[in-house]
Amino acid sequence: PEPYEVPPSQEWDGNDGSWSTFKLTIGAPPQEFRVLASTQSGQTIIVVPDGCIAGHDPSDCAESRGAQIFNSAQSPGFLTNTSSTWDLIGQYNIDLEERLGLNTTPGIFGYDMVGLGASGSNSVISVNSSLVGGVANMVYYMGHIPLGVTKSKFGSQSQAVDPLIQQLRKSTQIPSISFSYTAGAKYRLKSVTGQLIFGGYDPTRFEPNTNEFSFSFSADPSRLLTVGVDSVIATNSLKGTYSLSTSTHFSLIDSTTSMLWLPRDVCDAFEESFGLTYDPTTDLYLINTTMRDQLRARNPSVTFKLIDSLEGAATNFTSILLPYSAFDLQASYPYYENATNYFPIRRASNESQYTLGRTLLQEAYLIVDYERANFTLAQAAFPSPLPRASIVAIPPPDTQATASPSPSLSAGAKAGIAIGSLTLVSFLAALAFWFFRGRR
């Protein structure tokens, strides 16, 4: 099978920034949604009608949360009673981002047909009887396509449910249990949409690392995509070139959240260097119009040096540079009634909350190879004009001996091809002891 590129919606959505979304269909007849991508989740999540209350939430609530036109009218969210293939499991809690202090929220779970792409398109690939969770709470403002491999379990007697990516592989619709993802950047060129590929990657969308290495999976199955943040350095800030960090910390790459959850001292350094104001009501960092204009004129940047481990940090690292535009976002309802300029960093209350979210992935290209237990991060590329995709398949390990990687994989771009420090067998064994456990 060939890699599959999920079509972007060509729209920019979200209540904490403008994010490139992707097309997804649920049920029969298919109901369309615009959704984000979650590198952490193993469950397809979409918005249900209870998520928008007439007279309380804005009139465009359902549309802004990704629900599309259905039966010639604006859909209020996923209508389970109109899908002939819906098979109810029950109501269970969603605790995907519980470590970030975000409250668990009830979701309605069941099995249904999940399609990647727009309904009616010849390029749609789909999975029958795939796990779907419907959410109302605006903690998850948009739905998402799951990219994680965590199995789901509902009740002590139930069987574990495969995540979407494994279902795609088992049905031989993708070449391997792998993916590549970059969030896209509205501020680049004439808006560069995100890219999500199952089973492959696109070398035209990133700059090869100068040193050849990949990150190994964490031994903790709940934090597979962990990187060491060796340094965070601002350039041309209000304090000139300035180190925003004083020591190394380890962070999870998680595109479910848009924000960068950082140690308090790093947040304090950002606040000083970028003229930010902390809002204790929303826990967001705001920036007034005068300071925003000043920073836009300065055009500062922030570079994250990411390492796999403390040993070899001098040579085995990748640096991701974010221009000021990557931080120049707006938060809207329900954070604020009106769109408000903010800076997407959050104070982490403990080490388990250290997270690098979608903000980083605007300027980074992520390739994850679950079968070799490794991943790569590289600087995203934005050549003008943007070339057509040139997708390279990531073969399963048993075909490695005969695979002929493209020359474009040289100099560290071998990403999902190099063998990681964990074997597939040991990795899957570890996962067997760590399921997402839905709770009544």
ZADOSE-88719 format. One line per 10 residues: number of its first residue (from 1); for each residue z, x, y of N, C-alpha, C. Coordinates in steps of 0.1 Angstrom, whole numbers, plus 2048, in hexadecimal, padded with zeros to 3 digits. Layout:
<lumlos>
NUM = Z/X/Y/Z/X/Y/Z/X/Y ~ ...
</lumlos>
This chain:
<lumlos>
1 = 800/808/7F4/800/800/800/800/809/80D ~ 7FB/803/817/7FA/80A/824/807/807/82C ~ 80A/80F/836/815/80C/840/812/7FF/847 ~ 81C/7F8/84C/819/7EC/854/81F/7ED/862 ~ 817/7EC/86C/81C/7EC/87A/81E/7DD/87E ~ 82B/7DB/882/82E/7CD/886/829/7CB/894 ~ 821/7C0/897/81B/7BE/8A4/826/7BC/8AF ~ 825/7C3/8BA/82E/7C0/8C5/82A/7B3/8CB ~ 833/7AC/8D1/831/79F/8D7/829/7A0/8E4 ~ 829/7AC/8EA/823/7AF/8F7/82B/7A9/902
11 = 837/7A5/8FF/841/7A0/909/84D/7A9/90A ~ 854/7A7/915/860/7AF/917/86C/7A5/919 ~ 876/7A7/910/881/79D/90F/88E/7A3/910 ~ 898/79B/911/8A6/7A0/910/8AE/79C/91D ~ 8BB/79C/91B/8C4/799/927/8CB/7A5/92B ~ 8C8/7B1/926/8CE/7BD/92A/8C4/7C8/92C ~ 8B8/7C4/930/8AD/7CD/932/8A0/7C6/92E ~ 895/7CD/930/888/7C8/92C/884/7CF/91F ~ 884/7C8/914/882/7CF/907/875/7CA/900 ~ 86E/7D2/8FA/862/7CF/8F3/866/7C8/8E6
21 = 861/7BC/8E4/864/7B4/8D8/858/7B4/8CE ~ 85B/7AF/8C2/851/7AE/8B7/850/7A0/8B2 ~ 845/79D/8AC/842/78F/8A7/847/78D/899 ~ 84E/782/897/854/77F/88A/852/770/887 ~ 850/76C/87B/850/75E/877/85A/75B/86C ~ 85F/74F/86D/869/74B/863/865/73D/85D ~ 865/73B/850/864/72E/84A/855/729/848 ~ 854/71D/843/848/716/841/849/708/845 ~ 841/703/84F/837/70B/856/83E/716/85F ~ 837/721/862/83D/72C/869/842/729/877
31 = 84E/72D/87A/854/72C/887/854/73A/88D ~ 84E/73C/899/84D/74A/89F/858/74D/8A8 ~ 85C/75A/8A8/866/760/8B0/862/76D/8B5 ~ 867/771/8C1/866/77E/8C6/874/785/8C4 ~ 874/790/8BD/880/796/8B9/880/7A5/8BC ~ 88C/7AB/8BC/88E/7B9/8BD/88E/7BF/8AF ~ 891/7CC/8AE/893/7D3/8A1/8A1/7D9/8A0 ~ 8A7/7D7/895/8B5/7DD/893/8B4/7E7/888 ~ 8B7/7F4/88C/8B8/7FF/882/8C4/7FE/879 ~ 8CE/7F5/87D/8DB/7F5/876/8DB/7E9/86C
41 = 8D4/7DE/86F/8D6/7D2/868/8CD/7D1/85B ~ 8D2/7C9/851/8CB/7C7/845/8C6/7B8/844 ~ 8C8/7B1/84F/8C6/7A2/84F/8BD/79E/85B ~ 8B3/796/858/8AB/790/863/8B3/786/86A ~ 8B4/788/878/8BC/77F/880/8B3/778/88A ~ 8B5/76B/88B/8AD/763/895/8B7/759/89C ~ 8B3/754/8A8/8BB/74B/8B0/8B9/73D/8AA ~ 8C4/735/8AA/8C4/727/8A6/8C6/71E/8B2 ~ 8C3/711/8B1/8C4/708/8BD/8D2/708/8C4 ~ 8DD/70A/8BC/8EA/709/8C2/8EC/715/8CC
51 = 8E3/71E/8CC/8E4/72A/8D5/8E1/727/8E4 ~ 8DC/71B/8E7/8D9/717/8F4/8DD/709/8F6 ~ 8E7/707/900/8EC/6FA/902/8E7/6F4/90F ~ 8E1/6E8/90E/8DB/6E2/91A/8E5/6DF/924 ~ 8E2/6E2/931/8EC/6DF/93B/8F6/6EA/93D ~ 8F6/6F4/934/900/6FF/935/8F8/70C/936 ~ 8EE/70E/92D/8E6/71A/92E/8DA/718/936 ~ 8D3/723/93A/8C7/721/942/8BC/719/93A ~ 8B4/712/941/8AA/709/93B/8A0/711/932 ~ 89E/71E/935/895/726/92D/89C/72E/922
61 = 8A8/72A/91F/8B1/732/916/8AA/735/909 ~ 8A5/72B/902/89F/72D/8F5/893/736/8F5 ~ 88A/734/8FF/87F/73D/901/883/74B/904 ~ 88D/74D/90C/891/75A/910/898/761/904 ~ 89C/75A/8FA/8A3/760/8EF/899/762/8E3 ~ 88C/75F/8E6/882/763/8DC/87B/757/8D5 ~ 880/74B/8D6/87A/740/8CF/86C/73D/8D6 ~ 862/73A/8CD/855/738/8D2/851/729/8D1 ~ 845/726/8D4/840/718/8D3/83F/714/8C4 ~ 844/708/8C1/843/703/8B3/840/6F4/8B4
71 = 836/6F0/8AC/832/6E2/8AD/82E/6DE/8BB ~ 827/6E7/8C2/822/6E4/8D0/82D/6E2/8DA ~ 839/6E7/8D7/844/6E6/8E1/84D/6F2/8E0 ~ 854/6F5/8EB/85D/700/8EB/868/6FE/8E0 ~ 869/708/8D7/873/707/8CC/881/70A/8D2 ~ 88B/703/8CE/899/706/8D2/89F/711/8CA ~ 898/716/8C0/89E/720/8B7/899/71C/8A9 ~ 89E/723/89F/899/721/891/89E/713/88C ~ 894/70B/888/897/6FE/883/897/6FE/874 ~ 8A2/6FF/86E/8A3/700/85F/89E/6F4/858
81 = 8A0/6E8/85F/89C/6DC/858/88D/6D9/858 ~ 885/6E1/85F/877/6DF/85F/870/6EA/856 ~ 877/6F3/851/872/6FD/848/873/6F8/839 ~ 868/6F7/832/868/6F2/824/86D/6FD/81B ~ 86E/709/820/872/714/817/880/719/81A ~ 887/712/822/895/716/826/89F/713/81A ~ 8A7/71D/817/8B1/71B/80C/8BE/720/811 ~ 8C7/717/814/8D3/719/81B/8DD/721/812 ~ 8E4/72B/818/8EF/732/811/8FC/72D/817 ~ 8FD/72D/824/909/728/82A/90C/72F/837
91 = 918/72C/83D/91C/732/84A/925/73E/847 ~ 921/749/84C/929/756/84B/929/75D/858 ~ 933/766/859/934/76E/866/92A/779/866 ~ 925/77C/872/91C/788/874/925/792/87B ~ 927/79D/875/930/7A7/87B/929/7B5/87C ~ 91C/7B4/87E/913/7C0/87F/918/7CA/889 ~ 91C/7C5/895/920/7CE/8A0/92F/7CD/8A3 ~ 937/7CA/898/945/7C8/89A/94C/7D5/89E ~ 947/7E0/89A/94D/7ED/89E/94C/7F0/8AD ~ 942/7E9/8B3/941/7EA/8C2/94A/7E1/8CA
101 = 953/7DA/8C2/95C/7D1/8C9/955/7C4/8CC ~ 949/7C1/8C7/942/7B5/8C9/947/7AB/8BF ~ 94C/79F/8C3/952/796/8BA/949/792/8AF ~ 94E/790/8A3/946/78A/898/943/77C/89C ~ 937/778/898/932/76B/89C/92D/764/88F ~ 92F/757/88E/92A/750/882/91A/74F/882 ~ 915/750/877/906/74E/875/903/745/869 ~ 8F8/73E/86A/8F4/736/85F/8EA/73E/857 ~ 8ED/740/84A/8E5/749/841/8DD/741/837 ~ 8D1/746/833/8CA/740/829/8BE/749/825
111 = 8B6/744/81C/8AA/74B/818/89E/744/81D ~ 894/74B/822/888/745/827/87C/74F/827 ~ 871/74A/829/865/753/82B/866/75A/838 ~ 865/768/838/865/770/844/857/777/845 ~ 851/775/850/844/77B/853/844/785/85F ~ 83E/790/85D/83E/79A/868/830/798/86F ~ 830/794/87B/823/792/882/823/783/887 ~ 818/780/88E/817/772/893/811/769/888 ~ 815/75C/888/810/753/87F/801/751/881 ~ 7F9/750/876/7EB/74E/877/7E3/75B/877
121 = 7EA/766/878/7E4/773/879/7E1/778/86B ~ 7D5/77F/869/7D2/785/85C/7DA/791/859 ~ 7E1/796/863/7E9/7A3/861/7F7/7A0/85D ~ 7FB/794/85C/809/791/859/80D/795/84A ~ 818/79C/848/81E/79E/83B/82B/796/83A ~ 82E/790/82F/839/787/82E/841/789/821 ~ 84D/785/821/856/785/815/85B/777/813 ~ 85A/772/807/860/766/803/86E/767/800 ~ 876/75D/803/884/75D/800/88B/76A/805 ~ 88A/76C/812/891/778/818/89D/772/820
131 = 8A7/77B/821/8B3/776/828/8B1/775/837 ~ 8B5/769/83C/8B4/766/84A/8C2/761/84F ~ 8C6/767/85B/8D2/762/861/8CF/75C/86F ~ 8D4/750/871/8D2/749/87E/8DF/74B/887 ~ 8DD/74F/893/8E8/752/89C/8E7/74A/8A9 ~ 8F3/745/8AD/8F3/73E/8BA/8F9/747/8C5 ~ 904/74E/8C2/90B/756/8CC/902/760/8D3 ~ 904/761/8E0/8FC/76A/8E8/900/779/8E7 ~ 909/77C/8DE/90C/78A/8DB/8FF/790/8D5 ~ 8F8/788/8CE/8EA/78B/8C9/8E1/783/8D0
141 = 8DD/788/8DC/8D5/77F/8E5/8C7/77D/8DF ~ 8C1/787/8D9/8B4/786/8D2/8B6/788/8C3 ~ 8AD/783/8BB/8AD/785/8AD/8A8/793/8AA ~ 8A8/797/89E/8A2/7A5/89B/89C/7A6/88D ~ 893/7AF/88B/88E/7B3/87E/897/7BE/879 ~ 89C/7BC/86D/8A5/7C6/867/89E/7D2/862 ~ 8A3/7DE/865/89D/7EB/860/8A7/7F2/857 ~ 8B3/7ED/856/8BD/7F3/84E/8BC/7F0/83F ~ 8C3/7F7/837/8C2/7F5/828/8CF/7EF/822 ~ 8D8/7EB/82B/8E5/7E5/826/8E2/7D8/81F
151 = 8E7/7D6/813/8E6/7CA/80C/8F0/7C0/811 ~ 8ED/7B3/810/8F6/7A8/814/8FD/7A2/808 ~ 909/79D/80A/910/797/7FF/918/78B/805 ~ 917/77F/7FF/91E/774/804/928/76E/7FA ~ 934/771/7FC/93E/76D/7F2/93F/777/7E6 ~ 94B/777/7E0/94D/781/7D6/945/780/7C9 ~ 940/773/7C6/938/771/7BA/929/772/7BC ~ 925/774/7C9/916/774/7CB/910/781/7C8 ~ 903/781/7C6/8FC/78E/7C4/8F8/794/7D2 ~ 8F7/7A1/7D2/8F3/7A8/7DE/8E4/7A5/7E1
161 = 8E1/7A3/7EE/8D3/79F/7F2/8CC/7AB/7F8 ~ 8C0/7AE/7F3/8B9/7B9/7F9/8B5/7B7/807 ~ 8B5/7C1/810/8B0/7C0/81D/8A1/7BF/81E ~ 89B/7BB/829/88D/7B9/82A/885/7C5/826 ~ 889/7D1/82B/880/7DD/828/87F/7E0/81A ~ 88A/7DD/812/889/7DF/803/880/7D4/7FD ~ 881/7C8/802/879/7BD/7FD/86A/7C1/7FF ~ 867/7C6/80B/859/7CA/80E/854/7D5/804 ~ 85D/7DE/801/859/7E9/7F8/858/7E3/7E9 ~ 861/7DB/7E5/860/7D6/7D7/854/7CD/7D5
171 = 84F/7C7/7E0/843/7BE/7DF/837/7C6/7E2 ~ 838/7D4/7E2/82D/7DD/7E4/825/7DA/7F0 ~ 82C/7D7/7FB/825/7D4/808/826/7E0/811 ~ 82E/7E9/80E/82F/7F6/816/831/801/80C ~ 82D/80E/810/82D/819/807/83A/81F/803 ~ 844/81D/80B/851/823/809/85C/81C/811 ~ 868/81E/80E/873/818/815/876/821/821 ~ 86E/81F/82C/86F/828/838/869/820/843 ~ 86C/825/84F/866/81E/85B/866/828/867 ~ 85F/825/871/85F/82C/87E/861/822/889
181 = 867/826/894/86A/81D/89F/86C/824/8AC ~ 866/81F/8B6/869/823/8C4/869/816/8CC ~ 873/815/8D5/875/808/8DC/86B/804/8E6 ~ 862/80E/8EB/859/80B/8F5/860/80D/903 ~ 858/80D/90D/85D/810/91B/855/808/925 ~ 85B/7FE/92B/853/7F6/935/84F/7FE/941 ~ 857/808/944/855/810/950/84A/81B/94E ~ 845/81D/942/83C/827/93F/82D/822/940 ~ 825/829/947/817/826/948/816/817/94D ~ 80F/80F/946/80E/800/94A/816/7F8/93F
191 = 822/7FD/93C/82B/7F7/932/826/7FA/924 ~ 82D/803/91D/82A/808/910/833/800/906 ~ 82D/7F8/8FE/835/7EF/8F5/83C/7F8/8EA ~ 846/7F2/8E3/84C/7F9/8D8/843/7FA/8CC ~ 846/802/8C3/83F/803/8B6/848/803/8AB ~ 845/7FB/8A1/84D/7FA/895/844/7FA/889 ~ 845/804/880/83D/806/874/845/807/868 ~ 843/7FF/85E/849/800/851/840/809/848 ~ 847/814/843/840/81C/839/837/827/83F ~ 839/82A/84C/831/834/852/835/837/861
201 = 82D/83F/868/830/843/875/823/846/87C ~ 824/847/88A/818/849/892/81A/856/89A ~ 814/861/896/816/86E/89E/811/86E/8AC ~ 809/864/8B0/805/864/8BE/810/85F/8C7 ~ 81B/859/8C2/825/854/8CA/831/85D/8CC ~ 831/869/8C7/83C/872/8C9/837/881/8CA ~ 840/889/8D0/83D/897/8D2/844/89F/8C7 ~ 83D/8A7/8BF/843/8AE/8B4/84E/8B7/8B9 ~ 859/8B7/8B1/864/8C1/8B5/85F/8CF/8B3 ~ 865/8D8/8BB/861/8E6/8BA/867/8EC/8AD
211 = 872/8E7/8A9/879/8EC/89D/878/8E2/892 ~ 875/8E7/886/873/8DE/87A/880/8DA/873 ~ 885/8CE/876/891/8CA/86F/892/8BB/870 ~ 899/8B5/867/89C/8A7/867/8AB/8A4/866 ~ 8B0/899/86A/8BE/895/869/8C0/890/85B ~ 8CB/894/855/8CF/88E/848/8D8/881/84A ~ 8D7/878/841/8DF/86C/842/8EE/870/841 ~ 8F6/867/848/904/869/848/909/865/83A ~ 915/86A/836/91B/867/829/921/859/82A ~ 923/853/836/928/846/838/91C/83C/838
221 = 91B/833/82E/90F/82A/82D/90E/821/839 ~ 919/81F/840/918/816/84C/913/81D/858 ~ 912/82A/857/90E/832/863/903/83D/85F ~ 8F9/838/858/8EF/842/852/8E8/84A/85D ~ 8E5/843/868/8DD/84A/873/8E6/850/87D ~ 8EE/859/879/8F8/860/882/8F3/86D/887 ~ 8F4/870/894/8F0/87D/899/8FB/883/8A1 ~ 8FB/890/8A2/905/897/8AB/8FF/897/8B9 ~ 907/893/8C3/903/894/8D1/909/8A1/8D6 ~ 901/8AC/8D7/907/8B9/8DA/909/8BA/8E9
231 = 900/8B4/8F1/901/8B5/8FF/8FA/8AA/906 ~ 8FE/8A6/912/8F7/89C/91A/8F7/8A2/928 ~ 8EB/8A5/92D/8E9/8AC/93A/8E0/8A4/943 ~ 8E5/8A2/94F/8DE/89B/959/8D7/8A5/962 ~ 8CB/8A2/967/8C3/8AA/970/8C0/8A2/97C ~ 8C2/8A9/988/8BE/8A2/995/8C7/896/997 ~ 8D3/896/992/8DC/88B/995/8E3/88D/9A2 ~ 8EC/884/9A6/8F3/886/9B2/8FB/893/9B2 ~ 8FE/898/9A6/905/8A5/9A5/8FC/8B0/9A1 ~ 8EF/8AE/9A2/8E5/8B8/99E/8E4/8B8/98F
241 = 8E1/8C4/98A/8E1/8C6/97B/8F0/8C7/977 ~ 8F3/8BE/96E/902/8BC/96B/904/8B8/95D ~ 90D/8BF/956/910/8BB/948/919/8AF/948 ~ 915/8A4/941/91C/898/941/926/897/935 ~ 925/8A1/92C/92E/8A2/920/934/8AF/91F ~ 940/8B0/919/948/8BC/918/949/8C1/909 ~ 946/8B8/900/947/8BB/8F2/93D/8B3/8EA ~ 93B/8B7/8DD/932/8B0/8D4/939/8A4/8CE ~ 932/899/8CD/937/88D/8C6/92B/888/8BE ~ 92F/880/8B4/925/87A/8AA/923/86B/8AD
251 = 916/868/8AE/912/85A/8B2/909/854/8A8 ~ 909/847/8A7/900/83F/89E/8F4/83B/8A6 ~ 8E8/83D/8A0/8DC/837/8A6/8DB/829/8A2 ~ 8DC/81F/8AB/8DC/811/8A8/8D4/809/8B3 ~ 8C8/805/8AF/8C0/7FE/8B9/8C4/7EF/8BA ~ 8CE/7EA/8B3/8D3/7DD/8B5/8D9/7DB/8C3 ~ 8DF/7E5/8C8/8E5/7E5/8D5/8DB/7EC/8DF ~ 8DB/7E8/8EB/8D2/7EF/8F5/8D9/7FB/8FB ~ 8E6/7FB/8FA/8ED/805/903/8F1/812/8FB ~ 8F6/81B/903/8FB/828/8FF/90A/827/8FF
261 = 911/827/8F4/920/826/8F3/925/834/8F2 ~ 92C/839/8FD/92F/847/8FF/93E/849/900 ~ 943/855/8FE/950/858/901/954/856/910 ~ 960/853/912/964/84F/920/961/85A/92A ~ 964/867/926/961/871/930/952/873/933 ~ 949/86F/92A/93B/870/92D/937/864/936 ~ 93D/859/934/93B/84D/93D/940/850/94B ~ 94B/857/94C/950/85A/959/947/864/960 ~ 941/86E/959/938/877/95E/92B/870/963 ~ 926/867/95B/91B/85F/95F/91E/857/96C
271 = 92A/851/96D/92E/849/979/92D/852/985 ~ 932/85E/984/932/867/990/924/86C/993 ~ 91D/86F/989/910/875/98C/905/86C/990 ~ 907/85F/98D/8FD/855/990/902/84A/99A ~ 90E/84B/99F/913/842/9A9/915/834/9A3 ~ 91A/833/997/91C/826/990/929/820/994 ~ 92A/813/991/937/80B/993/93A/804/986 ~ 945/805/981/949/7FF/974/94E/7F1/977 ~ 948/7E7/970/94D/7D9/971/955/7D5/965 ~ 963/7D4/967/96C/7D2/95B/96A/7C4/955
281 = 963/7BB/95C/961/7AD/956/957/7AE/94B ~ 94C/7B5/94E/941/7B6/943/941/7C3/93C ~ 949/7CD/940/949/7DA/93B/93B/7E1/93D ~ 934/7DD/947/927/7E3/94A/929/7EC/957 ~ 920/7F6/958/920/7FF/964/914/7FA/96D ~ 918/7F6/979/90F/7F0/983/90A/7FB/98D ~ 8FF/7F9/993/8FA/802/99D/8F5/7F9/9A9 ~ 8F9/7FD/9B5/8F5/7F4/9C1/8E7/7F8/9C5 ~ 8E1/7F0/9CD/8D3/7F2/9D1/8D1/7FF/9D8 ~ 8DA/803/9E1/8D9/810/9E9/8D9/81C/9DF
291 = 8E2/81C/9D6/8E3/827/9CD/8D7/827/9C3 ~ 8D3/81C/9BF/8C7/81B/9B6/8BB/820/9BD ~ 8B9/81D/9CA/8AD/822/9D1/8AE/831/9D2 ~ 8BA/836/9D5/8BC/845/9D6/8B9/84C/9C9 ~ 8BD/846/9BE/8BB/84D/9B1/8AC/84C/9AD ~ 8A6/841/9B0/897/83F/9AD/88F/84A/9B5 ~ 894/84D/9C1/88D/857/9C9/88F/865/9C3 ~ 89C/867/9BE/89F/874/9B8/898/876/9AA ~ 897/86B/9A3/892/86B/995/899/875/98C ~ 8A6/873/98B/8AD/87C/981/8AA/879/973
301 = 8AE/882/96A/8AC/880/95C/8B8/884/954 ~ 8B9/87F/948/8C5/883/93F/8BF/887/932 ~ 8C4/893/92D/8BF/898/920/8CA/898/916 ~ 8C8/892/90B/8D1/892/900/8CD/89C/8F5 ~ 8D5/8A6/8F2/8D3/8B0/8E8/8D9/8AA/8DB ~ 8D1/8A7/8D1/8D6/8A1/8C5/8D5/8AB/8B9 ~ 8E0/8AC/8B1/8E0/8B5/8A6/8E4/8AE/899 ~ 8E1/8B5/88E/8E5/8AF/881/8F3/8B2/87D ~ 8F7/8BE/880/905/8C3/87D/908/8CE/887 ~ 915/8D1/887/91A/8DC/890/914/8EA/88C
311 = 912/8EB/87F/90B/8F8/87A/8FC/8F8/87D ~ 8F7/902/883/8E9/902/886/8E5/8FB/892 ~ 8EF/8F7/89B/8EC/8EF/8A7/8E3/8F6/8B1 ~ 8E3/903/8B0/8DB/90B/8B9/8CC/90A/8B7 ~ 8C9/907/8AA/8BB/907/8A6/8B6/8F9/8A1 ~ 8BF/8F2/89A/8BB/8E5/894/8C0/8DA/89D ~ 8B7/8D7/8A7/8BB/8CC/8B1/8AE/8C6/8B6 ~ 8AF/8BA/8BC/8A4/8B4/8C3/8AA/8AF/8D1 ~ 8A2/8B1/8DB/8A6/8AC/8E8/89E/8A0/8ED ~ 8A5/896/8F1/89E/88A/8F6/8A1/888/905
321 = 897/889/90D/898/888/91B/895/879/920 ~ 89F/874/927/89D/866/92D/89B/867/93C ~ 890/862/941/88F/861/950/898/856/955 ~ 89B/856/962/8A3/84C/968/89F/83E/965 ~ 892/83C/964/88C/82F/962/891/829/955 ~ 895/831/94B/89A/82C/93E/8A8/826/940 ~ 8AF/829/94B/8BC/824/94D/8BC/819/958 ~ 8B0/817/95E/8AF/80D/96A/8AD/7FF/965 ~ 8B8/7F9/960/8B7/7EC/959/8BE/7E1/961 ~ 8BB/7D5/95C/8C2/7C9/962/8C9/7C1/957
331 = 8D5/7BC/95A/8DC/7B3/951/8DC/7A5/957 ~ 8DA/79B/94F/8D9/78D/954/8E2/785/94B ~ 8DF/778/94B/8E8/76E/944/8E9/771/935 ~ 8F5/771/930/902/76C/936/90A/777/93C ~ 905/783/93D/90D/78D/944/910/789/952 ~ 904/786/959/905/782/967/8FB/776/969 ~ 8FE/76D/973/8F6/762/976/8E8/766/97B ~ 8E8/771/982/8DB/776/988/8D9/785/983 ~ 8CD/789/981/8CA/796/97C/8D1/7A1/985 ~ 8D8/7AA/97F/8E0/7B4/986/8DC/7C2/981
341 = 8DA/7CB/98A/8D7/7D9/986/8E3/7DF/97F ~ 8E1/7E5/973/8EC/7EC/96C/8E6/7F8/965 ~ 8EF/800/960/8EC/80D/95A/8F1/80B/94B ~ 8E9/80D/941/8EC/809/933/8F5/813/92C ~ 901/815/931/90B/81D/92A/917/815/928 ~ 91F/817/91D/92B/810/91B/936/819/917 ~ 942/816/91A/94E/81E/916/951/81B/908 ~ 950/825/8FF/955/824/8F1/964/825/8F1 ~ 96A/81C/8E9/979/81D/8E9/97E/826/8DE ~ 975/82A/8D5/979/834/8CA/96C/83A/8C4
351 = 96D/844/8BC/962/84B/8B6/958/842/8AE ~ 95D/837/8A8/955/82F/8A0/94B/827/8A9 ~ 94D/826/8B6/945/81F/8BF/93A/828/8C5 ~ 93A/835/8C3/930/83D/8C9/922/839/8C3 ~ 91A/835/8CC/90D/82F/8C8/902/832/8D2 ~ 8F6/836/8CD/8EA/837/8D6/8E1/82C/8D2 ~ 8DF/823/8DC/8D8/817/8DA/8C9/818/8DE ~ 8C4/80C/8E1/8B5/80B/8E4/8B1/812/8F1 ~ 8BB/814/8FA/8B7/81C/906/8B2/82A/902 ~ 8B8/831/8F9/8B3/83E/8F5/8A5/83D/8EE
361 = 8A3/832/8E6/897/830/8DF/88B/82C/8E7 ~ 88D/82A/8F4/882/829/8FD/87A/836/8FE ~ 882/841/8FD/87C/84F/8FF/87D/857/8F2 ~ 881/850/8E7/881/858/8DA/87A/850/8CF ~ 874/858/8C6/86D/852/8BB/875/855/8AE ~ 878/84B/8A7/881/84C/89B/879/849/88E ~ 87A/852/885/874/851/877/87F/851/86D ~ 881/847/865/88B/847/85B/885/846/84D ~ 889/84F/844/884/84F/836/890/84D/82D ~ 892/840/828/89E/83D/820/89D/844/812
371 = 891/845/80D/890/84B/800/892/85A/7FF ~ 891/861/80B/895/86F/80B/8A2/871/813 ~ 8A8/866/818/8B5/867/81E/8B5/870/82A ~ 8AA/86F/833/8AA/876/83F/8A3/86F/84A ~ 8A4/873/856/89D/86D/862/89B/878/86C ~ 891/874/875/88E/87D/880/88D/876/88D ~ 891/87C/898/890/877/8A5/888/881/8AD ~ 87E/87C/8B5/875/885/8BD/873/87E/8CA ~ 870/886/8D4/86D/881/8E1/860/878/8E0 ~ 862/86C/8E5/856/862/8E6/84B/868/8EF
381 = 83F/865/8EC/834/86A/8F4/82D/85E/8FB ~ 828/860/907/821/856/90E/815/85C/915 ~ 80B/860/90C/7FE/865/912/7F6/85A/919 ~ 7EF/85E/923/7E7/855/92A/7D8/859/92A ~ 7D0/850/924/7D3/843/91F/7DA/844/911 ~ 7E1/83A/90E/7E8/83A/901/7DE/838/8F6 ~ 7DE/842/8EC/7D3/841/8E1/7D6/836/8D7 ~ 7CC/832/8D0/7CE/829/8C5/7D8/82F/8BA ~ 7DF/826/8B4/7E9/82B/8A9/7E1/833/89F ~ 7E7/83D/89A/7E2/845/88F/7ED/847/884
391 = 7EE/83C/87D/7FA/83B/874/7F9/843/867 ~ 804/84A/864/805/853/858/80F/84C/84F ~ 80B/84B/842/814/845/838/81F/84F/834 ~ 82B/849/832/836/851/82C/836/84E/81D ~ 832/857/814/831/854/806/83F/854/800 ~ 840/84D/7F4/84D/84D/7ED/84F/85B/7E7 ~ 85B/860/7E4/85D/86D/7E0/856/871/7D3 ~ 853/868/7CA/84C/86B/7BE/83E/86E/7BF ~ 838/86C/7CB/82A/870/7CE/82A/87C/7D7 ~ 835/882/7DA/835/88D/7E3/82D/899/7DF
401 = 82D/89C/7D2/826/8A7/7CD/817/8A7/7CF ~ 811/89A/7D0/803/899/7D2/7FF/895/7E1 ~ 80A/892/7E9/807/88E/7F6/802/899/7FF ~ 7F9/896/808/7F4/8A0/811/7F7/89C/81F ~ 802/8A0/825/806/89C/832/7FC/8A0/83C ~ 7FA/898/847/7F0/89C/851/7F5/8A8/859 ~ 7EC/8B0/85E/7F0/8BC/866/7F8/8B8/872 ~ 7F7/8AC/876/7FF/8A8/882/80D/8A8/880 ~ 812/8A9/873/820/8A9/870/826/8B7/872 ~ 81F/8C1/876/825/8CE/877/82F/8CE/882
411 = 836/8DA/883/840/8DD/88D/84B/8D2/88F ~ 851/8CE/883/85C/8C5/884/859/8B7/884 ~ 84D/8B3/885/849/8A4/885/849/89F/876 ~ 84D/8A7/86D/84C/8A3/85F/857/898/85C ~ 85F/896/865/868/88A/865/86C/885/858 ~ 865/87A/854/869/873/848/864/87A/83B ~ 85D/885/83C/858/88C/830/861/896/82A ~ 868/89D/832/871/8A8/82D/87C/8A2/824 ~ 880/8A9/81A/88B/8A4/811/898/8A6/819 ~ 8A0/89B/818/8AD/89B/81F/8B8/8A1/816
421 = 8C4/8A1/81B/8CF/8A7/813/8D5/89E/809 ~ 8D1/891/809/8D6/888/7FF/8CA/883/7F6 ~ 8CC/881/7EA/8C2/87C/7E1/8C2/86D/7E2 ~ 8B7/867/7DE/8B6/858/7DF/8C0/852/7D6 ~ 8C2/858/7CA/8CB/852/7C0/8DA/852/7C6 ~ 8DE/85D/7CC/8EC/85D/7D1/8ED/854/7DD ~ 8E2/853/7E5/8E3/84B/7F1/8E4/83C/7ED ~ 8DC/838/7E3/8DC/82A/7DF/8EA/827/7D8 ~ 8EF/831/7D1/8FC/82F/7CB/907/82C/7D5 ~ 906/834/7E0/910/832/7EB/90F/825/7F1
431 = 902/820/7F3/900/813/7F9/906/808/7F0 ~ 906/80A/7E3/90A/7FF/7DA/919/7FC/7DD ~ 920/805/7E3/92E/802/7E5/931/7FD/7F3 ~ 926/7FC/7FB/928/7F7/809/91E/7ED/80C ~ 923/7E0/80B/91A/7D5/80F/91F/7CF/81C ~ 916/7C9/823/91A/7C0/82E/920/7B3/827 ~ 92D/7B0/829/933/7A5/822/935/79A/82C ~ 92D/78F/82A/92E/784/833/93C/77D/830 ~ 942/778/83A/94F/771/839/94E/763/83D ~ 955/75A/835/955/74C/838/95C/74A/846
</lumlos>
